[in-house]
Amino acid sequence: MTLSVWILVLAVFLSGAVAGVFVMLVIGIHIGDRAHHLADEPDAHLDALTRSTLGVGVRTGYPAGNGRAKGA
């Protein structure tokens, strides 16, 4: 019975750690977005991927890293 209690405690601890990492990522994204408008382009492809993975939304606009429309 002691082993099952330790396994349960480990599972709860790891679940909390994973949830904490996701919360820190979302907070970091929100802090990083304070200077941006949501209609601005993402800073990089990794920024867009992280935002879409965590479900905080992806800004639409020009392709990442371009800054201007092609031909402009």
C-alpha positions in Angstrom: 0.0 0.0 0.0 2.9 2.4 0.7 4.1 2.0 -2.9 0.7 3.0 -4.3 0.6 6.1 -2.1 4.1 7.1 -3.3 3.1 6.6 -7.0 0.0 8.7 -6.4 2.0 11.5 -4.8 4.5 11.4 -7.6 1.7 11.6 -10.2 0.1 14.5 -8.5 3.5 16.3 -8.2 4.3 15.8 -11.9 0.9 16.9 -12.9 1.3 20.1 -10.9 4.7 20.7 -12.4 3.4 20.4 -15.9 0.5 22.7 -15.2 2.9 25.2 -13.6 5.1 25.2 -16.7 2.1 25.9 -19.0 1.0 28.7 -16.7 4.5 30.3 -16.8 4.6 30.0 -20.6 1.2 31.7 -21.0 2.2 34.5 -18.5 5.4 35.0 -20.5 3.5 35.3 -23.7 1.1 37.8 -22.3 4.0 39.9 -20.8 5.8 39.8 -24.2 2.7 40.9 -26.0 2.2 44.1 -24.0 4.1 46.1 -26.6 2.3 44.5 -29.5 -1.2 44.8 -30.9 -3.0 41.6 -31.6 -3.2 42.5 -35.3 0.6 42.8 -35.6 2.7 40.1 -37.1 4.2 37.4 -34.9 7.9 38.0 -34.1 8.9 34.6 -35.4 7.5 31.2 -36.5 8.3 29.8 -33.0 6.2 32.6 -31.5 3.2 31.7 -33.6 3.7 28.0 -32.9 3.9 28.5 -29.2 0.8 30.7 -29.1 -1.3 28.2 -31.1 0.0 25.2 -29.1 -1.0 26.9 -25.8 -4.3 28.1 -27.2 -3.7 31.8 -26.5 -4.3 32.7 -30.2 -2.1 33.6 -33.1 -1.8 37.1 -34.3 -2.7 37.5 -38.0 -0.8 39.8 -40.3 2.2 39.6 -42.5 4.3 36.4 -42.6 6.7 36.2 -39.6 9.9 38.1 -40.1 8.8 39.9 -43.2 7.4 43.2 -41.9 6.0 44.2 -45.2 3.7 42.6 -47.8 5.6 41.2 -50.8 5.9 43.6 -53.7 5.4 46.7 -51.5 
